[in-house]
């Protein structure tokens, strides 16, 4: 009878987990400084139907299912953003606090269900 054995591969330098704090974090900040995002640019000022139509065009090479999921998701997100103050999608996104760290911990499923 033969027995198969397996051994775990040794970790390589590429597998090393890098801690992003202290000196390593400072070095990254110096190499890749934060960029400020403007409150508006052409794409953020488009009406929802135009933005969704543009996404539909950009997804033309995708499968019907993928195109549907992308367009439906974008439409739902933009409808949700319309509930926040602002004249552009970027301003509404910032008003929504969706990019705040706590957002991932707070369930918002009911908001999308109401749309």
Buried (B, 14 or more C-beta within 10 A) or exposed (E): EEEEEEEEEEEEEEEEEEEEEEEEEEEEEEEEEEEEEEEEEEEBBBEBEEBBEEBBEEBEEEEEEEBEEBBEEBBEBBBBBEEBEBEBBBBBBBEBEBEEEEEEEEEEEEEEEEE
